[in-house]
Amino acid sequence: MTEVDQSRGGKRTIVVVGATSEVGAVASARLQQQGHTVRGVARGLGVALTDQHALNRTFAGADCAYVMIPFDVRAPDPHRFEREVGDRLVEATSRHAA
């Protein structure tokens, strides 16, 4: 455990991508029950996977992330959509070292 973790009692700020999905909601709830701060990424929470600025703000200062890339069957090219989302998440996490 790092000095920062020890100073916060091991509690972390964790970004959960897909926080309103069935799996993401369970992950978010369990993390919060353990005392962690959870920042959700979901359209319904105002942080869309297509909004790089919102992703950057959400990941800023986070310690780590739980990431799921959704499969969008409505996208004209679902695999391209996944790659683009992945690229945006990489930018947000690498910019902020989450």
Secondary structure, 3 states (H helix, E strand, C coil): CCHHHHHCCCCCEEEEECCCCHHHHHHHHHHHHCCCEEEEECHHHCCCCCCHHHHHHHHCCCCEEECCCCCCCCCCCHHHHHHHHHHHHHHHHHHHCC
